[in-house]
Amino acid sequence: MSKTAYWKENWLQHRNVLTQLIDQIEDGHLDFKPWEDAMTLRDLVLHVTAWNGVFVNMVKTESMTTPDLPEVHTMEDLRKAVKHFTDQTIKDFEKITDEELALDNEANLPGMQGKKELYLQAMYDHELHHKGQLFIYARLVGATDLPFFR
């Protein structure tokens, strides 16, 4: 298995769990946030799912471009947005090669200097970090049948 395929498959296992997780959340909770300065449930899900494509694209572009986020008014809208961003990130993964991952990057971000593969490590860590938060959000809004973490 290529390195690119390895990263994609491992990330996709976590993304599939995130999809299962939001399937447990009912309408009426999009604006939930556990403390005043937290992201809403809607914003947190859109953040994690949209930004991971940014990290993958950095292997090709070396630029961090803020993703366009859709308007989301229902959990069904949110699920559709997650599917869209997941499908797009899969396509973006298929554009990169193992040779590109081995090249030095031009990152100005702390802790990101090195090989371009670090962009995928950051994307993976980003997914896990925020998915952990979403497990807490889901519990706080009453979800009880949560999936395993992977």
C-alpha positions in Angstrom: 0.0 0.0 0.0 1.3 3.4 -0.9 1.8 6.1 1.8 -0.9 8.2 0.3 -3.3 5.3 0.3 -2.3 4.5 3.9 -3.1 8.1 5.1 -6.3 8.2 3.1 -7.6 4.8 4.5 -6.7 5.7 8.1 -8.3 9.1 7.9 -11.4 7.6 6.2 -11.9 5.2 9.1 -12.1 8.2 11.5 -14.3 10.2 9.1 -16.7 7.3 8.8 -17.0 7.3 12.6 -17.7 11.0 12.6 -20.5 10.4 10.1 -21.9 7.7 12.3 -21.6 10.1 15.3 -23.6 12.9 13.7 -26.2 10.4 12.6 -27.0 10.1 16.3 -27.7 13.8 16.8 -31.3 15.0 16.3 -32.4 18.3 14.8 -32.5 21.2 17.2 -28.9 20.9 18.3 -27.0 22.7 15.6 -26.5 25.8 17.7 -25.5 23.9 20.8 -22.2 24.8 22.4 -21.0 23.6 25.8 -19.6 27.0 26.9 -20.0 30.6 25.7 -16.8 30.8 23.6 -17.1 27.3 22.0 -17.9 26.6 18.4 -21.5 25.5 17.8 -22.0 21.9 16.9 -22.7 23.0 13.4 -19.6 25.1 13.2 -17.4 22.4 14.7 -18.6 19.7 12.3 -18.1 22.1 9.3 -14.7 23.1 10.5 -13.3 19.7 10.8 -14.8 18.3 7.6 -14.0 21.3 5.4 -10.5 22.1 6.7 -9.1 18.6 6.2 -9.3 19.1 2.5 -7.2 22.2 2.9 -4.5 20.1 4.6 -4.5 17.5 1.8 -4.4 20.2 -0.9 -1.4 21.8 0.8 0.7 18.8 -0.5 0.1 20.2 -4.0 -0.3 23.9 -3.4 1.6 24.8 -0.2 -1.2 27.3 0.5 -3.8 27.4 3.2 -7.0 28.7 1.7 -10.1 29.1 3.9 -12.7 26.7 2.6 -16.2 27.9 1.5 -18.8 26.6 4.0 -22.4 26.0 3.0 -25.4 27.3 4.9 -26.7 24.6 7.2 -30.1 24.8 8.8 -30.9 21.1 9.6 -29.0 18.0 10.6 -29.8 16.7 7.1 -28.1 19.7 5.6 -25.1 19.1 7.9 -24.9 15.4 6.9 -25.0 16.4 3.2 -22.2 18.9 3.8 -20.1 16.2 5.6 -20.6 13.8 2.6 -19.7 16.6 0.2 -16.4 17.4 2.0 -15.6 13.8 2.5 -16.1 13.0 -1.1 -14.0 16.0 -2.1 -11.2 15.1 0.3 -11.1 11.6 -1.1 -10.7 13.0 -4.6 -8.0 15.4 -3.4 -6.1 12.5 -1.9 -6.1 10.7 -5.2 -4.3 13.6 -6.8 -1.2 13.4 -4.6 1.7 10.9 -4.9 4.1 9.3 -2.5 6.9 11.2 -4.2 5.2 14.5 -3.4 4.9 13.5 0.3 8.6 13.0 0.4 9.4 16.5 -0.8 10.4 19.3 1.7 7.5 21.6 2.4 7.5 25.4 2.6 5.4 25.6 5.8 5.5 28.7 7.9 3.3 27.1 10.5 4.9 26.0 13.9 5.7 22.3 13.9 5.0 21.8 10.3 8.5 22.2 8.8 9.8 19.1 7.1 8.3 16.8 4.5 5.0 17.4 2.9 3.7 14.3 4.6 3.5 16.4 7.7 0.5 18.1 6.1 -1.3 14.8 6.2 -0.2 14.1 9.8 -1.7 17.5 10.7 -4.9 16.7 8.9 -5.2 13.4 10.6 -4.5 14.9 14.1 -7.0 17.7 13.3 -9.7 15.1 12.5 -9.0 13.2 15.7 -8.9 16.2 18.0 -12.2 17.6 16.8 -13.9 14.3 16.6 -13.1 13.8 20.3 -14.8 17.1 21.0 -17.8 16.1 19.0 -18.2 12.9 21.1 -18.6 15.2 24.1 -21.1 17.4 22.3 -23.1 14.4 21.2 -23.3 13.1 24.7 -24.3 16.5 26.1 -27.2 16.8 23.6 -28.5 13.3 24.6 -27.0 10.9 22.1 -26.5 7.5 23.7 -25.7 5.0 21.0 -22.3 6.3 20.0 -20.0 4.5 17.6 -16.5 3.2 18.6 -13.8 5.8 18.1 -12.4 4.0 15.0 
